[in-house]
Amino acid sequence: MKKSADKKLKEKICNGERISSEEALALFSWDLIELGEAGNMRRSLIFPREEVGFIIDRIINFTNICEAACNFCAYHARANLIKPFELTQKEIYAKIEELVSAGGTQVMLQGGLHPDYTLDTYVSMVRNVKKRFPRIYLHSFSPSEIAHMAKKSSVSIDEAILNLKKAGLNSVPGASDLLVDRIRKKVSPRKIGKDLWCEVMYALHRHGMKSSATMTYGMGETDEEKIGHLNVVRDVQDKTGMLRAFIPWSFSPARTGLKYIEPATGIDYLKIVAISRIFLDNIIYIQAGWLTEGLKLAQLALTMGANDMGGVLMEETVVKATGIETKAGIEEFIDLITNAGKKPVLRDSEYKVIKKGGKDSRVRGFK
């Protein structure tokens, strides 16, 4: 009976048909190789080119003073691992100067939920950065941060987004954590819930702004809840078409308030990549999480449905605070992508190809 059901499901996947939540749940029991082949098949239908893109960007964490104090975060000041700090405008400029000098094009300004920052704080930050670096693409903040700044200034979410867009904000990362309220109440009770996350995304769409969606798994959720998260993401994309990419990554319990949780495995990650690719039939790009999973697993993910490597980060501090420190540069990305049998491309924030690379061009092709 199971073999018959699996065969029918495989046919649906190969035919590009949408699968149900129940069918997606059944994929967790599939053999990893077979699941990976199905994920890659689905990728070839939605993205037939054998290209894997990446961007040169920089995450600038302008403060770690955050009133959310999530149990899964090792970076906020109250975690007592990193001293409280707030970057000055001059320090932010210096970091962007370094990015520009390295040929980078995208900046991600992120700072959590600072208790004293209002909408004006963020609008001023965006306006000043864009005035000094008009060509830099600002893919910054998060749905939780936007809801926070709106609340602090007693304005609607739409008004907050409109002001940020007028100041020069280009798009917003759809940091989702896990869109399951049972888990959110346990690990991040001070952050927005699933419904408000969706509300922010719909507001961004109303103002013509693009976003993405992430998935932080391995926080004690069930397989059904993992699929529940994916279902929320797929539904938002059905209604808006605003999500450029989906980025799954595993939670690392070390140095957090959830040390008792068993860490997710590499197999767990690869299954999530393949299942996400099959279930999210309306999202073109799925990123391989090299920063949290390591370069080797990211390379395997490229054969199981992922088709983007995200950014060659010049700086990253949030994941580093958990004890994970993975570094990579342009050369490593080109080698990794090429050795996975794919063609490396340097892209911009809108996933448009800037330059193509290959075995003969290697690093020279991206300079």
WORA-V854901 format. One record per residue. D_FIRST is the distance of its C-alpha to the first C-alpha in whole Angstrom. Layout:
BEGIN
D_FIRST
D_FIRST
END
This chain:
BEGIN
0
4
5
5
6
9
10
11
12
14
16
17
19
20
21
23
21
22
19
18
19
16
14
17
16
13
15
17
14
14
17
20
21
18
19
22
22
20
23
26
24
24
28
29
28
30
33
33
36
36
38
38
41
43
46
49
49
51
49
53
52
55
55
53
55
52
52
48
48
44
43
41
44
46
48
50
54
53
50
54
52
54
58
58
59
59
60
63
63
65
62
60
62
62
59
58
61
59
56
58
60
57
56
53
53
51
51
49
51
50
51
49
51
54
56
59
58
58
57
61
60
57
58
61
59
58
61
63
60
60
64
64
61
60
58
56
52
52
48
49
48
45
44
45
48
49
48
50
53
53
53
56
58
57
56
53
50
51
54
53
51
54
57
55
54
58
59
56
53
51
47
45
43
40
40
37
36
33
33
32
35
33
34
37
39
38
39
41
43
46
44
42
39
36
38
41
40
38
42
43
41
42
45
45
44
46
49
47
46
43
41
38
36
35
32
33
30
31
33
31
28
24
22
22
25
25
23
25
28
27
26
30
31
29
31
34
34
32
36
38
37
39
37
38
36
33
34
32
33
33
35
38
39
42
45
43
43
40
40
38
35
33
33
30
30
30
26
26
28
26
23
25
27
23
22
25
25
22
23
26
26
30
32
33
34
32
35
34
36
38
40
38
36
38
39
36
33
34
35
31
30
32
29
26
27
31
34
37
39
41
44
46
48
51
51
48
49
46
44
47
47
44
45
43
45
44
47
46
49
48
49
46
44
45
44
41
39
41
39
36
37
37
41
43
44
47
46
47
46
45
43
45
46
50
50
47
47
46
47
51
51
50
52
55
52
52
56
END
